[in-house]
Amino acid sequence: MAGALNFTPSLIYRPIFKAKTNTSISRNSFSIRSSSTQTPVTSKDEPPKTTTFSPPPNFKPPEPKAFSIRPDKIFDILGASLALFFRLGTGAFVSGYSASVVSKDEVPSDQYALGVAGYKIKETSKPGPRPELPIELYEFEGCPFCRKVREMVAVLDLDVLYYPCPQNGPNFRPKAIQMGGKRQFPYMVDPNTGVAMYESDDIMKYLAEKYGDGNVPLLLSLGLVTTLTAGFAMIGRMGKGSSYTPSRLPPKPLELWAYEPSPFCKVVREVLVELELPHILHSCARGSPKRQLIYEKAGHFQVPYLEDPNTGIQMFESAEIVEYIKATYAL
């Protein structure tokens, strides 16, 4: 499915270049204005209107509640959990994952470790070279080819700047077509190397060679089987994260700490895509060193964890995150 070819530049995201598939590029796809306001074009007789972003009135981030589901969201989480069955948990563990059970006394109080029955599970991994700048991906939730790449991102523990491209989205779907010349997703841009490309299998291979050990995991290397099971994984969500919902674009991308197989993270990403909100996803599957970073930031580890630089809000709890995003950005 493709968006319109004619594109009117966003007031916030300014195009820097037009990239061609598998060619070198010199800079990021877009620069994002650092101001916290959006000023639309007005007539001479009309004073400029300024749109500011602020949390909903009397909003207070909820306290994190581990392993709990809000009663009205049970079916959403169950539907998103079907992917774990069809994809066998692909993307739940960072490359080179290992774990050991130790006494809780062996783990300092300022260090993250999963606690189980009086013991701690120490988890490590062996991620490859780290890119200086986030990889940029143009994609959307209801696409099995896009899911394959997102799973690879989780395995490699990469940070990615996502430009959501839902159907009928007025900004980034046409932009991706303009840049790459094809009505096809996912489309990847690596600002660290100047490489831009289509084809999910080629993208996974590129990421593995550049930022991993060179190997694409077996469950992502089965061709048609991988694509079919990635498609089946979306059955429980009935096309969520595929179609555009009108929104106000913020000047800065939101930041989401999450990883692909988590059903709690899935329902948040779906809304970000539907509202076409650019976001930096800090992937933190099991074994990720970034779990320690969240622990240091918030004194607790749990995903999803949202940081909104446009309003200053930082929060846990998927159901409340979804409500916050809709109240702040949906029209």
Buried (B, 14 or more C-beta within 10 A) or exposed (E): BBBEEEBEEBBBBEBEBEBEBEEEBEEBBBEBBEEBEBEEEEEEEEEEEEBEBEBEEEBEBBEBEEEEBBEEBEEBBEBBBBBBEBBEBBBBBBBBBEBEEEEEEEBEEEEBBBEEEEBBBBBEBEBBEEBEEBBBBBBBBBBBBBBBBBBBBBBBBBBBBBBBBBBBBBBBBBBBBBBBBEEBBBBBBBBBBEBBBBBBBEBBBBBBEBBBEEEBBEBBBEEEEBBEBBBBBBEBBEEBBBBBBEBBBBBBBBBBBBBBBBBBBBBBBBBBBBBBBBBBBBBBBBBBBBBBBBBEEBEEBBBBBBBBBBBEBBBBBBBBBBBBBBEBBBE
